[in-house]
Amino acid sequence: METSFAITGKGYVIVAADTTASRSIVKMKVDEDKIKTLSPHLLMAYSGEPGDTMQFAEYVERNIRLYQIRNLYALRPSAAASWIRRSLAESIRSRKPYAVNLLLGGYDTATHTPHLYWVDYLGTMTEVPFGAHGYGSYFALSLLDRYHDPEASLEEGLATLKRCIEEVSKRLVVAPGNYKVKVVDKNGVREVEL
């Protein structure tokens, strides 16, 4: 029962994902980090089939790092999102498609703006002010639609995210226990506590 959320605000993107690794009705791990830091100002929350998610996240991380080494600068969030979308779209047309859903958050240091991209396993991508994946999205998207403010401070954004997590915990039958929350802004990526 994977759940991930992301929200943009004034100069930041907050990404949260549950830390439970499960298969069917069995909980295997409760400290899984499902948010991968791709570059100093780019992170990605992933969910889907366990093997696919790890393999695809590492593939993306290493290829974005390779681009940075070859070109001496990091990909901007929009370019990274386009490349990731294309990789998923190509994999869906292959014999071994990845069953991975992503929330890609980044801070563009050239334009000084935050960006959030919602990507699904079919290679569909769109830039959104907030997003969610998993069973928790059924409850969280309505809250995010009502309470999201693009000019909100980081504290207000964290409060909105906490409201979503509490709603999922209250309503979802098999609710995840813990969440890992990371923020990306002009200072880079860092982990925060709720």
C-alpha positions as CSV (number, residue, x, y, z in Angstrom):
1,M,0.0,0.0,0.0
2,E,2.5,2.6,-1.2
3,T,1.7,6.3,-0.8
4,S,3.7,9.3,-1.9
5,F,2.8,13.0,-2.0
6,A,4.5,16.2,-3.3
7,I,3.6,19.9,-3.0
8,T,5.2,23.1,-4.4
9,G,5.3,26.4,-2.6
10,K,7.1,29.7,-2.7
11,G,10.6,28.5,-3.7
12,Y,10.5,24.9,-2.6
13,V,9.1,21.4,-3.3
14,I,8.2,19.0,-0.5
15,V,8.2,15.3,-1.3
16,A,7.0,12.6,1.1
17,A,6.8,8.9,0.8
18,D,5.9,6.1,3.1
19,T,8.7,3.9,4.4
20,T,7.0,0.5,4.2
21,A,8.1,-2.2,1.8
22,S,5.4,-4.8,1.4
23,R,4.4,-7.5,-0.9
24,S,0.7,-8.6,-1.0
25,I,-0.3,-8.8,2.7
26,V,3.3,-9.2,4.1
27,K,5.2,-6.2,5.5
28,M,8.8,-6.9,4.8
29,K,10.5,-3.6,5.9
30,V,9.5,-0.4,7.6
31,D,12.5,1.8,6.9
32,E,12.7,1.9,3.1
33,D,13.7,5.2,1.6
34,K,11.5,5.6,-1.5
35,I,12.9,9.1,-2.4
36,K,16.0,9.2,-4.5
37,T,18.2,12.3,-4.6
38,L,19.2,12.5,-8.3
39,S,21.3,15.7,-8.2
40,P,21.9,18.6,-5.7
41,H,18.5,20.2,-6.7
42,L,16.5,17.2,-7.9
43,L,14.7,14.4,-6.2
44,M,12.3,11.6,-7.2
45,A,9.7,9.7,-5.2
46,Y,9.0,6.3,-6.7
47,S,6.4,3.6,-6.2
48,G,5.4,0.4,-8.0
49,E,6.8,-3.1,-8.4
50,P,9.7,-3.5,-5.9
51,G,12.3,-4.8,-8.3
52,D,11.3,-2.3,-11.0
53,T,11.4,0.7,-8.7
54,M,14.9,0.1,-7.4
55,Q,16.3,-0.8,-10.7
56,F,14.7,2.2,-12.5
57,A,15.6,4.7,-9.7
58,E,19.2,3.6,-9.8
59,Y,19.3,3.7,-13.6
60,V,17.9,7.3,-13.6
61,E,20.3,8.4,-10.8
62,R,23.4,7.1,-12.5
63,N,22.4,8.4,-16.0
64,I,21.7,11.9,-14.6
65,R,25.0,11.8,-12.7
66,L,26.8,10.7,-16.0
67,Y,25.2,13.6,-17.8
68,Q,26.6,16.0,-15.1
69,I,30.1,14.5,-15.4
70,R,30.2,14.6,-19.2
71,N,28.8,18.2,-19.5
72,L,30.0,19.8,-16.2
73,Y,26.5,21.0,-15.2
74,A,23.4,19.2,-13.9
75,L,20.2,18.7,-15.9
76,R,17.5,21.2,-15.1
77,P,14.2,19.7,-13.7
78,S,12.3,20.1,-17.0
79,A,15.0,18.3,-19.0
80,A,15.4,15.6,-16.4
81,A,11.6,15.0,-16.4
82,S,11.5,14.8,-20.2
83,W,14.4,12.3,-20.3
84,I,12.8,10.2,-17.5
85,R,9.4,10.2,-19.3
86,R,11.0,9.1,-22.5
87,S,12.8,6.3,-20.7
88,L,9.5,5.0,-19.3
89,A,7.8,5.4,-22.7
90,E,10.5,3.4,-24.4
91,S,10.4,0.7,-21.7
92,I,6.6,0.3,-22.1
93,R,7.2,-0.6,-25.7
94,S,9.9,-3.2,-24.9
95,R,9.7,-6.7,-23.7
96,K,10.6,-5.6,-20.1
97,P,8.6,-2.6,-19.2
98,Y,9.1,-0.8,-15.8
99,A,6.0,-0.6,-13.6
100,V,7.0,2.6,-11.9
101,N,5.1,5.8,-10.9
102,L,7.1,8.9,-10.1
103,L,6.9,12.3,-8.5
104,L,9.9,14.4,-9.7
105,G,10.6,17.5,-7.7
106,G,13.3,20.0,-8.4
107,Y,14.5,23.6,-8.1
108,D,15.7,25.3,-11.2
109,T,18.7,27.4,-10.2
110,A,18.7,29.3,-13.5
111,T,15.2,30.6,-13.2
112,H,14.9,30.3,-9.4
113,T,11.6,28.4,-9.6
114,P,10.4,25.0,-8.1
115,H,9.0,22.4,-10.4
116,L,7.0,19.2,-9.8
117,Y,6.3,16.6,-12.4
118,W,3.8,13.7,-12.1
119,V,4.9,10.7,-14.2
120,D,3.1,7.3,-14.4
121,Y,4.2,3.9,-15.6
122,L,2.8,4.5,-19.1
123,G,5.2,7.5,-19.6
124,T,2.5,10.1,-19.1
125,M,4.0,13.3,-17.7
126,T,2.6,16.6,-16.6
127,E,3.8,19.5,-14.5
128,V,1.6,20.0,-11.4
129,P,1.4,22.2,-8.3
130,F,0.9,19.1,-6.2
131,G,0.6,15.4,-6.8
132,A,0.2,12.0,-5.2
133,H,0.5,8.3,-6.1
134,G,-0.8,5.2,-4.5
135,Y,-3.9,4.4,-2.5
136,G,-3.4,7.5,-0.3
137,S,-3.9,9.7,-3.3
138,Y,-7.6,9.0,-3.2
139,F,-7.8,10.9,0.0
140,A,-4.9,13.4,-0.3
141,L,-5.7,15.0,-3.7
142,S,-8.9,16.5,-2.5
143,L,-7.2,18.0,0.5
144,L,-4.3,19.3,-1.6
145,D,-6.8,20.8,-4.0
146,R,-8.5,22.6,-1.2
147,Y,-5.5,23.7,0.9
148,H,-2.6,24.1,-1.6
149,D,-1.3,27.7,-1.8
150,P,1.4,28.4,-4.4
151,E,2.7,31.3,-2.2
152,A,2.8,29.3,1.0
153,S,5.8,29.3,3.3
154,L,7.7,26.1,4.0
155,E,6.0,25.7,7.4
156,E,2.5,26.1,5.8
157,G,3.5,23.5,3.1
158,L,4.6,21.1,5.8
159,A,1.3,21.6,7.7
160,T,-0.7,20.9,4.6
161,L,1.4,17.7,4.0
162,K,0.9,16.7,7.6
163,R,-2.9,17.1,7.2
164,C,-2.8,14.7,4.1
165,I,-0.8,12.1,6.1
166,E,-3.2,12.3,9.0
167,E,-6.2,11.9,6.6
168,V,-4.6,8.8,5.0
169,S,-3.8,7.3,8.4
170,K,-7.4,7.9,9.5
171,R,-9.2,6.6,6.4
172,L,-7.0,4.0,4.7
173,V,-7.5,0.5,6.0
174,V,-3.9,-0.5,5.6
175,A,-2.3,2.9,6.2
176,P,1.5,3.2,6.2
177,G,3.0,4.0,9.6
178,N,6.0,6.3,8.9
179,Y,6.9,8.8,6.2
180,K,10.2,10.2,5.0
181,V,9.9,13.9,4.0
182,K,12.5,15.7,1.9
183,V,12.6,19.3,0.7
184,V,14.4,20.8,-2.3
185,D,14.9,24.5,-2.6
186,K,17.7,27.0,-3.5
187,N,19.9,25.4,-0.8
188,G,19.6,21.9,-2.2
189,V,18.0,18.7,-1.0
190,R,17.5,18.0,2.7
191,E,15.4,15.8,4.9
192,V,12.9,17.3,7.4
193,E,10.8,16.0,10.3
194,L,7.1,16.5,10.4
